[in-house]
Amino acid sequence: MSYTKKIEPKLSAAIIQEMTPKKIMEEAKVTKSTVSWWKTAGMPVYLQKYLRARYPELKVWSKFNVEL
């Protein structure tokens, strides 16, 4: 079984809310149910890092004190 490190669900939910589920689906190439799952289980760390680099202007980064 493969295990991927996850970020905390509160941060995942905030990223998804600010970007919108549709935009997350397009960026990560995943289904709506996967995005929904990430709200409760947390998204993979690698995806959060990618989104942080690609969208540095999001307010969620400063709210949760997320650095590159």
BADRENVEX-170938 format. One record per atom (N, C-alpha, C, O, CB): atom name; x, y, z; residue in three letters. Coordinates in nm, 3 decimals, m for minus. Last residue first. Glycine has a CB too. Example, Ala and Ser with C-alpha at 12.3 -4.5 7.8 and 13.67 -1.06 7.14 Angstrom:
<rs>
[N, [1.285, m0.225, 0.708], SER],
[CA, [1.367, m0.106, 0.714], SER],
[C, [1.290, 0.003, 0.787], SER],
[O, [1.341, 0.114, 0.804], SER],
[CB, [1.408, m0.060, 0.572], SER],
[N, [1.319, m0.569, 0.780], ALA],
[CA, [1.230, m0.450, 0.780], ALA],
[C, [1.320, m0.330, 0.780], ALA],
[O, [1.424, m0.332, 0.846], ALA],
[CB, [1.131, m0.447, 0.905], ALA],
</rs>
This chain:
<rs>
[N, [0.707, 2.850, 0.116], LEU],
[CA, [0.752, 2.761, 0.008], LEU],
[C, [0.855, 2.664, 0.056], LEU],
[O, [0.904, 2.582, m0.022], LEU],
[CB, [0.808, 2.841, m0.107], LEU],
[N, [0.480, 2.858, 0.398], GLU],
[CA, [0.596, 2.904, 0.322], GLU],
[C, [0.630, 2.804, 0.213], GLU],
[O, [0.588, 2.688, 0.217], GLU],
[CB, [0.718, 2.925, 0.414], GLU],
[N, [0.188, 2.960, 0.552], VAL],
[CA, [0.249, 2.855, 0.469], VAL],
[C, [0.362, 2.916, 0.387], VAL],
[O, [0.342, 3.014, 0.314], VAL],
[CB, [0.144, 2.788, 0.376], VAL],
[N, [0.005, 3.078, 0.740], ASN],
[CA, [0.150, 3.093, 0.751], ASN],
[C, [0.226, 2.982, 0.678], ASN],
[O, [0.315, 2.918, 0.733], ASN],
[CB, [0.192, 3.096, 0.898], ASN],
[N, [m0.259, 3.085, 0.697], PHE],
[CA, [m0.210, 2.965, 0.763], PHE],
[C, [m0.057, 2.965, 0.778], PHE],
[O, [0.002, 2.867, 0.822], PHE],
[CB, [m0.255, 2.842, 0.685], PHE],
[N, [m0.273, 3.338, 0.576], LYS],
[CA, [m0.363, 3.306, 0.686], LYS],
[C, [m0.312, 3.186, 0.766], LYS],
[O, [m0.320, 3.185, 0.889], LYS],
[CB, [m0.505, 3.277, 0.633], LYS],
[N, [m0.095, 3.318, 0.365], SER],
[CA, [m0.060, 3.403, 0.479], SER],
[C, [m0.148, 3.373, 0.600], SER],
[O, [m0.102, 3.381, 0.714], SER],
[CB, [m0.072, 3.551, 0.441], SER],
[N, [m0.237, 3.131, 0.209], TRP],
[CA, [m0.097, 3.106, 0.246], TRP],
[C, [m0.057, 3.191, 0.366], TRP],
[O, [0.007, 3.141, 0.459], TRP],
[CB, [m0.003, 3.136, 0.126], TRP],
[N, [m0.488, 3.237, 0.150], VAL],
[CA, [m0.479, 3.124, 0.243], VAL],
[C, [m0.335, 3.100, 0.291], VAL],
[O, [m0.315, 3.055, 0.404], VAL],
[CB, [m0.532, 2.997, 0.176], VAL],
[N, [m0.471, 3.419, m0.053], LYS],
[CA, [m0.471, 3.469, 0.085], LYS],
[C, [m0.452, 3.358, 0.188], LYS],
[O, [m0.404, 3.383, 0.299], LYS],
[CB, [m0.600, 3.542, 0.113], LYS],
[N, [m0.264, 3.371, m0.336], LEU],
[CA, [m0.377, 3.328, m0.255], LEU],
[C, [m0.362, 3.374, m0.110], LEU],
[O, [m0.253, 3.368, m0.052], LEU],
[CB, [m0.392, 3.175, m0.260], LEU],
[N, [m0.036, 3.428, m0.482], GLU],
[CA, [m0.123, 3.540, m0.443], GLU],
[C, [m0.241, 3.500, m0.354], GLU],
[O, [m0.311, 3.587, m0.303], GLU],
[CB, [m0.174, 3.607, m0.565], GLU],
[N, [0.093, 3.205, m0.574], PRO],
[CA, [0.145, 3.270, m0.453], PRO],
[C, [0.056, 3.382, m0.400], PRO],
[O, [0.071, 3.425, m0.286], PRO],
[CB, [0.283, 3.325, m0.481], PRO],
[N, [0.032, 2.956, m0.734], TYR],
[CA, [m0.062, 3.062, m0.697], TYR],
[C, [m0.017, 3.132, m0.569], TYR],
[O, [m0.083, 3.120, m0.466], TYR],
[CB, [m0.203, 3.003, m0.678], TYR],
[N, [0.253, 2.787, m0.767], ARG],
[CA, [0.179, 2.833, m0.885], ARG],
[C, [0.086, 2.951, m0.856], ARG],
[O, [0.065, 3.037, m0.942], ARG],
[CB, [0.097, 2.719, m0.942], ARG],
[N, [0.341, 2.734, m0.507], ALA],
[CA, [0.433, 2.792, m0.604], ALA],
[C, [0.359, 2.853, m0.723], ALA],
[O, [0.397, 2.959, m0.774], ALA],
[CB, [0.532, 2.687, m0.653], ALA],
[N, [0.109, 2.624, m0.397], ARG],
[CA, [0.174, 2.739, m0.332], ARG],
[C, [0.267, 2.810, m0.429], ARG],
[O, [0.272, 2.933, m0.432], ARG],
[CB, [0.252, 2.694, m0.206], ARG],
[N, [0.066, 2.405, m0.561], LEU],
[CA, [m0.031, 2.515, m0.563], LEU],
[C, [0.028, 2.641, m0.500], LEU],
[O, [m0.001, 2.752, m0.545], LEU],
[CB, [m0.159, 2.475, m0.491], LEU],
[N, [0.290, 2.250, m0.483], TYR],
[CA, [0.272, 2.291, m0.622], TYR],
[C, [0.179, 2.412, m0.630], TYR],
[O, [0.209, 2.510, m0.698], TYR],
[CB, [0.216, 2.174, m0.707], TYR],
[N, [0.231, 2.210, m0.213], LYS],
[CA, [0.354, 2.280, m0.251], LYS],
[C, [0.345, 2.331, m0.395], LYS],
[O, [0.388, 2.443, m0.424], LYS],
[CB, [0.476, 2.187, m0.236], LYS],
[N, [m0.007, 2.064, m0.236], GLN],
[CA, [m0.008, 2.193, m0.166], GLN],
[C, [0.116, 2.274, m0.205], GLN],
[O, [0.105, 2.394, m0.227], GLN],
[CB, [m0.013, 2.172, m0.012], GLN],
[N, [0.095, 1.837, m0.362], LEU],
[CA, [m0.002, 1.920, m0.432], LEU],
[C, [m0.008, 2.058, m0.367], LEU],
[O, [m0.015, 2.159, m0.437], LEU],
[CB, [m0.142, 1.854, m0.432], LEU],
[N, [0.263, 1.727, m0.166], TYR],
[CA, [0.320, 1.768, m0.295], TYR],
[C, [0.225, 1.858, m0.372], TYR],
[O, [0.271, 1.949, m0.442], TYR],
[CB, [0.355, 1.646, m0.379], TYR],
[N, [0.081, 1.661, 0.038], VAL],
[CA, [0.176, 1.769, 0.058], VAL],
[C, [0.232, 1.819, m0.075], VAL],
[O, [0.246, 1.940, m0.095], VAL],
[CB, [0.290, 1.724, 0.150], VAL],
[N, [m0.259, 1.590, m0.054], PRO],
[CA, [m0.117, 1.552, m0.048], PRO],
[C, [m0.027, 1.676, m0.036], PRO],
[O, [m0.056, 1.781, m0.092], PRO],
[CB, [m0.079, 1.472, m0.174], PRO],
[N, [m0.520, 1.718, 0.166], MET],
[CA, [m0.463, 1.691, 0.033], MET],
[C, [m0.315, 1.654, 0.048], MET],
[O, [m0.253, 1.684, 0.150], MET],
[CB, [m0.479, 1.815, m0.061], MET],
[N, [m0.741, 1.580, 0.409], GLY],
[CA, [m0.620, 1.656, 0.377], GLY],
[C, [m0.565, 1.618, 0.241], GLY],
[O, [m0.564, 1.500, 0.204], GLY],
[CB, [m0.514, 1.635, 0.483], GLY],
[N, [m0.985, 1.471, 0.476], ALA],
[CA, [m0.864, 1.391, 0.502], ALA],
[C, [m0.734, 1.469, 0.480], ALA],
[O, [m0.629, 1.427, 0.528], ALA],
[CB, [m0.865, 1.270, 0.413], ALA],
[N, [m1.179, 1.662, 0.410], THR],
[CA, [m1.184, 1.596, 0.540], THR],
[C, [m1.057, 1.521, 0.575], THR],
[O, [m1.024, 1.508, 0.693], THR],
[CB, [m1.299, 1.501, 0.543], THR],
[N, [m1.105, 1.759, 0.162], LYS],
[CA, [m1.156, 1.855, 0.262], LYS],
[C, [m1.156, 1.792, 0.401], LYS],
[O, [m1.136, 1.863, 0.501], LYS],
[CB, [m1.298, 1.902, 0.225], LYS],
[N, [m1.047, 1.535, 0.013], TRP],
[CA, [m0.935, 1.614, 0.064], TRP],
[C, [m0.980, 1.716, 0.168], TRP],
[O, [m0.900, 1.755, 0.254], TRP],
[CB, [m0.867, 1.685, m0.051], TRP],
[N, [m1.302, 1.458, m0.068], TRP],
[CA, [m1.231, 1.378, 0.031], TRP],
[C, [m1.117, 1.457, 0.094], TRP],
[O, [m1.093, 1.447, 0.214], TRP],
[CB, [m1.178, 1.249, m0.033], TRP],
[N, [m1.349, 1.650, m0.267], SER],
[CA, [m1.434, 1.646, m0.149], SER],
[C, [m1.366, 1.569, m0.035], SER],
[O, [m1.371, 1.610, 0.080], SER],
[CB, [m1.570, 1.583, m0.182], SER],
[N, [m1.160, 1.568, m0.452], VAL],
[CA, [m1.150, 1.702, m0.392], VAL],
[C, [m1.232, 1.708, m0.264], VAL],
[O, [m1.188, 1.766, m0.164], VAL],
[CB, [m1.197, 1.810, m0.492], VAL],
[N, [m1.271, 1.318, m0.513], THR],
[CA, [m1.137, 1.327, m0.455], THR],
[C, [m1.118, 1.461, m0.386], THR],
[O, [m1.066, 1.467, m0.274], THR],
[CB, [m1.030, 1.307, m0.564], THR],
[N, [m1.514, 1.390, m0.628], SER],
[CA, [m1.515, 1.314, m0.503], SER],
[C, [m1.378, 1.316, m0.435], SER],
[O, [m1.371, 1.315, m0.312], SER],
[CB, [m1.559, 1.170, m0.529], SER],
[N, [m1.430, 1.511, m0.863], LYS],
[CA, [m1.495, 1.593, m0.761], LYS],
[C, [m1.495, 1.521, m0.626], LYS],
[O, [m1.479, 1.584, m0.522], LYS],
[CB, [m1.638, 1.628, m0.803], LYS],
[N, [m1.107, 1.378, m0.964], THR],
[CA, [m1.253, 1.388, m0.966], THR],
[C, [m1.304, 1.477, m0.853], THR],
[O, [m1.230, 1.512, m0.760], THR],
[CB, [m1.316, 1.249, m0.956], THR],
[N, [m0.811, 1.541, m1.099], VAL],
[CA, [m0.880, 1.446, m1.014], VAL],
[C, [m1.031, 1.469, m1.022], VAL],
[O, [m1.076, 1.567, m1.081], VAL],
[CB, [m0.831, 1.457, m0.867], VAL],
[N, [m0.606, 1.723, m1.181], LYS],
[CA, [m0.659, 1.618, m1.270], LYS],
[C, [m0.721, 1.504, m1.190], LYS],
[O, [m0.688, 1.387, m1.209], LYS],
[CB, [m0.547, 1.564, m1.362], LYS],
[N, [m0.521, 1.941, m1.046], ALA],
[CA, [m0.473, 1.811, m0.998], ALA],
[C, [m0.516, 1.694, m1.087], ALA],
[O, [m0.470, 1.581, m1.070], ALA],
[CB, [m0.522, 1.788, m0.858], ALA],
[N, [m0.646, 2.149, m1.194], GLU],
[CA, [m0.502, 2.152, m1.165], GLU],
[C, [m0.447, 2.014, m1.128], GLU],
[O, [m0.340, 1.975, m1.174], GLU],
[CB, [m0.474, 2.250, m1.050], GLU],
[N, [m0.918, 2.070, m1.202], GLU],
[CA, [m0.842, 2.093, m1.325], GLU],
[C, [m0.691, 2.086, m1.301], GLU],
[O, [m0.618, 2.024, m1.378], GLU],
[CB, [m0.879, 2.229, m1.385], GLU],
[N, [m0.981, 2.056, m0.928], MET],
[CA, [m0.999, 1.938, m1.014], MET],
[C, [m0.917, 1.952, m1.142], MET],
[O, [m0.852, 1.856, m1.186], MET],
[CB, [m1.149, 1.919, m1.050], MET],
[N, [m0.937, 2.323, m0.858], ILE],
[CA, [m0.852, 2.217, m0.799], ILE],
[C, [m0.861, 2.091, m0.885], ILE],
[O, [m0.759, 2.027, m0.911], ILE],
[CB, [m0.895, 2.186, m0.653], ILE],
[N, [m1.146, 2.441, m1.000], LYS],
[CA, [m1.008, 2.477, m1.033], LYS],
[C, [m0.911, 2.371, m0.978], LYS],
[O, [m0.814, 2.335, m1.044], LYS],
[CB, [m0.973, 2.618, m0.977], LYS],
[N, [m1.368, 2.325, m0.867], LYS],
[CA, [m1.348, 2.304, m1.011], LYS],
[C, [m1.203, 2.333, m1.052], LYS],
[O, [m1.145, 2.257, m1.129], LYS],
[CB, [m1.444, 2.394, m1.092], LYS],
[N, [m1.352, 2.418, m0.600], PRO],
[CA, [m1.330, 2.277, m0.632], PRO],
[C, [m1.301, 2.252, m0.780], PRO],
[O, [m1.219, 2.167, m0.814], PRO],
[CB, [m1.450, 2.196, m0.589], PRO],
[N, [m1.170, 2.722, m0.546], THR],
[CA, [m1.290, 2.654, m0.595], THR],
[C, [m1.258, 2.508, m0.631], THR],
[O, [m1.152, 2.478, m0.684], THR],
[CB, [m1.349, 2.728, m0.718], THR],
[N, [m0.979, 2.855, m0.398], MET],
[CA, [m0.954, 2.829, m0.540], MET],
[C, [m1.077, 2.779, m0.614], MET],
[O, [m1.085, 2.793, m0.737], MET],
[CB, [m0.842, 2.729, m0.555], MET],
[N, [m1.094, 2.874, m0.142], GLU],
[CA, [m1.045, 2.994, m0.210], GLU],
[C, [m1.027, 2.972, m0.359], GLU],
[O, [m1.056, 3.061, m0.439], GLU],
[CB, [m0.914, 3.038, m0.148], GLU],
[N, [m1.161, 2.604, m0.089], GLN],
[CA, [m1.263, 2.708, m0.086], GLN],
[C, [m1.217, 2.832, m0.162], GLN],
[O, [m1.294, 2.889, m0.239], GLN],
[CB, [m1.298, 2.745, 0.058], GLN],
[N, [m0.912, 2.478, m0.104], ILE],
[CA, [m1.019, 2.439, m0.196], ILE],
[C, [m1.127, 2.547, m0.202], ILE],
[O, [m1.177, 2.579, m0.310], ILE],
[CB, [m1.082, 2.305, m0.154], ILE],
[N, [m0.784, 2.602, 0.112], ILE],
[CA, [m0.729, 2.613, m0.024], ILE],
[C, [m0.839, 2.585, m0.126], ILE],
[O, [m0.856, 2.660, m0.223], ILE],
[CB, [m0.609, 2.514, m0.045], ILE],
[N, [m0.950, 2.518, 0.323], ALA],
[CA, [m0.934, 2.660, 0.295], ALA],
[C, [m0.879, 2.684, 0.154], ALA],
[O, [m0.924, 2.776, 0.085], ALA],
[CB, [m0.842, 2.725, 0.398], ALA],
[N, [m0.916, 2.241, 0.317], ALA],
[CA, [m1.049, 2.298, 0.294], ALA],
[C, [m1.040, 2.445, 0.258], ALA],
[O, [m1.115, 2.493, 0.173], ALA],
[CB, [m1.137, 2.279, 0.418], ALA],
[N, [m0.640, 2.227, 0.381], SER],
[CA, [m0.692, 2.174, 0.253], SER],
[C, [m0.826, 2.238, 0.219], SER],
[O, [m0.846, 2.285, 0.107], SER],
[CB, [m0.707, 2.021, 0.259], SER],
[N, [m0.644, 2.332, 0.640], LEU],
[CA, [m0.571, 2.402, 0.535], LEU],
[C, [m0.620, 2.356, 0.399], LEU],
[O, [m0.641, 2.439, 0.310], LEU],
[CB, [m0.419, 2.378, 0.549], LEU],
[N, [m0.796, 2.132, 0.767], LYS],
[CA, [m0.840, 2.272, 0.770], LYS],
[C, [m0.773, 2.354, 0.660], LYS],
[O, [m0.838, 2.435, 0.595], LYS],
[CB, [m0.811, 2.335, 0.908], LYS],
[N, [m0.643, 1.892, 0.730], PRO],
[CA, [m0.770, 1.913, 0.659], PRO],
[C, [m0.820, 2.057, 0.659], PRO],
[O, [m0.881, 2.101, 0.561], PRO],
[CB, [m0.875, 1.826, 0.720], PRO],
[N, [m0.289, 1.925, 0.684], GLU],
[CA, [m0.405, 1.923, 0.772], GLU],
[C, [m0.533, 1.957, 0.696], GLU],
[O, [m0.531, 2.042, 0.607], GLU],
[CB, [m0.385, 2.020, 0.889], GLU],
[N, [m0.149, 1.720, 0.421], ILE],
[CA, [m0.153, 1.841, 0.503], ILE],
[C, [m0.280, 1.837, 0.586], ILE],
[O, [m0.368, 1.755, 0.562], ILE],
[CB, [m0.147, 1.971, 0.414], ILE],
[N, [0.003, 1.390, 0.400], LYS],
[CA, [m0.107, 1.485, 0.379], LYS],
[C, [m0.089, 1.609, 0.466], LYS],
[O, [m0.023, 1.605, 0.569], LYS],
[CB, [m0.242, 1.418, 0.410], LYS],
[N, [0.203, 1.157, 0.224], LYS],
[CA, [0.191, 1.250, 0.335], LYS],
[C, [0.086, 1.357, 0.301], LYS],
[O, [0.082, 1.409, 0.189], LYS],
[CB, [0.329, 1.315, 0.366], LYS],
[N, [0.084, 0.855, 0.107], THR],
[CA, [0.126, 0.989, 0.070], THR],
[C, [0.102, 1.082, 0.188], THR],
[O, [m0.007, 1.084, 0.245], THR],
[CB, [0.050, 1.038, m0.056], THR],
[N, [0.157, 0.520, 0.072], TYR],
[CA, [0.113, 0.623, 0.165], TYR],
[C, [0.171, 0.757, 0.122], TYR],
[O, [0.292, 0.770, 0.102], TYR],
[CB, [0.155, 0.589, 0.310], TYR],
[N, [0.052, 0.221, m0.082], SER],
[CA, [0.127, 0.344, m0.092], SER],
[C, [0.070, 0.448, 0.004], SER],
[O, [m0.052, 0.463, 0.016], SER],
[CB, [0.125, 0.397, m0.237], SER],
[N, [0.084, m0.118, 0.000], MET],
[CA, [0.000, 0.000, 0.000], MET],
[C, [0.088, 0.124, 0.000], MET],
[O, [0.187, 0.131, 0.073], MET],
[CB, [m0.095, 0.000, 0.121], MET],
</rs>
